[in-house]
Amino acid sequence: MTIMHHPSDDVLIAYATGASDEAVSLVIATHLTLCPQCRRSVAAAEAAGGSLLSGLAPVSLGHDALSSVLTRLDDAPAAAGTETAFIASDAAMTPEPLRHYAGELGAVKWISIAPGISFRPLLKRGKMRVRLIRSAPGAGVAPHTHCGIELTQVLTGGYSDVTGHYRRGDFQTTDASIIHDPTADDDGYCINLAVTDAPLKFQNLGVGLLAKLFGF
Amino acid sequence: MAEFQPLSCKAWLFATSLLEIWFTTYTSVVNTLDQMAKAMIWLAFGHVNMAMMAYAQPQVEPWPSLRSKRLRFVGGRMRHHLFQPGDMTPQKNTDRAQWNACISAISQTRDRAAFEALFMHFGPRVKAYLMRLGANAGLAEDLAQEAMLTIWRKAHLFDAAKASAGTWIFTIARNLRIDSIRRERRPEFNLQDPALVPEPETPPDMRLIKNDEEIRVRGALSDLSPEQVQVVEMSFFSDKTHSVIADELGLPLGTVKSRLRLAMARIRSSLEETS
């Protein structure tokens, strides 16, 4: 699996600095699980953070800070290791950051919204919405654009739109400048994780009305 | 009543004291030379203020590996209490190895002396980081202490092959801040996750590169233009989105993003160059 489409640098940097919110972080952490190249980029940005932190002029701590922390050490047991119980069946498909919000991809309860298209809302923070979107083989989402940005992470299968072809691991960034009608590949279900900061704007008024009803 | 000490024990203490006096003098001389050399380099490039900073850096800093390992070996636990924290001086070029050694000493032997040394060095810097991001002094103090406790608790999760001590501590401070100030979860990937796609192949010299990660990154940062440094620093220390940063600087968003992209490319390549 070679990933052809990555998040932009500024999104990765915002993740590394801690500026990105939970919704975007969820999509980025999911991408990082699938993309060693972007993990290296984030690690480089974190190294810059470490260097900047080490270079800050120290602000001295309170007089009793050390002694007070030392007395608390005994009450601070070693944190548990990173071992988490992974469910063998589907675990290889569902990245852990996502599993926390959606469970296993195979067991998601889908809400059908149009022929072949279903979704599952995962997270709502302010204007940000994170959803799983599933398209049946060959099914397409009606042509639309975005009032804000949309970040899409492909989890299974693949889809195409005017900008290219996206498969598992790929990441698409769209905004108001792009009108697209992503259509799933013919060879299987396509499941995407998408975050938006504004509603979709469908070209067709009827579809738009329907989408509003479903909270898109 | 005076405590009874056999003669051999007294002689032993005397000998080790002599050794320490020699060590302290030696390291302070080496450190002074080191600072002077750095100041000269800054001066040569015309950075007078950096030269002054390099020279004015406090000489007195803890020497973790020495205090935690050698002194225990020489005189046992009672000897190290004769020394105030911060009586030894690390040489800058071996900082990294020393802080890494501190963290592994904590994870392996729950070494309090190593923890003290880390605390003295990184505690005030973590506090500074949190204050730069807008926390008031009280909150920053509490969270800095919390961060140090997290280091104690998670020392066994530190992997020197993945990041330097400073980088690891930065991520701890960052996450603690998101957790306690923003009260949000921070989704993170897990290296143990069966769904994780591994590196195609790890270059054998990657570990070597990690060994001087800090030097490489510091070098890359100092090579950046002032405009690039400005947006990188604002990204790390302001908790503002890039579009807010662009507004504040009166720049188009695209300019901020491209400066960041170029800066990151420089840092990334500094970490990937094998020559």
Interface residues (C-beta under 8 A of the other chain):
Chain A: M1 S8 D9 D10 L12 I13 A14 T17 G18 A19 D21 E22 S25 L26 I28 A29 T30 L32 T33 L34 C35 P36 R39 R40 S41 A43 A44 A45 E46 A47 A48 G49 G50 S51 L52 L53 S54 G55 L56 A57 P58 V59 S60 L61 G62 A65 L66 S68 V69 L70 R72 L73 A76 P77 A78 A79 G81 T82 E83 T84 F86 A88 A91 A92 M93 T94 P95 E96 P97 H100 Y101 R125 G169
Chain B: P85 S107 R112 F115 E116 F119 M120 G123 P124 R125 V126 K127 A128 Y129 M131 R132 A137 A140 E141 A144 Q145 M148 L149 T150 W152 R153 K154 A155 H156 L157 K162 A163 S164 G166 T167 W168 I169 F170 T171 A173 R174 N175 R177 I178 E184 R185 R186 P187 E188 F189 N190 L191 Q192 D193 P194 A195 L196 V197 P198 E199 P200 E213 E214 V217 R218 A220 L221 V232 E233 S235 F236 F237 D239 K240 T241 H242 V256 K257 L260 R261 M264 A265 I267 R268 L271 E272
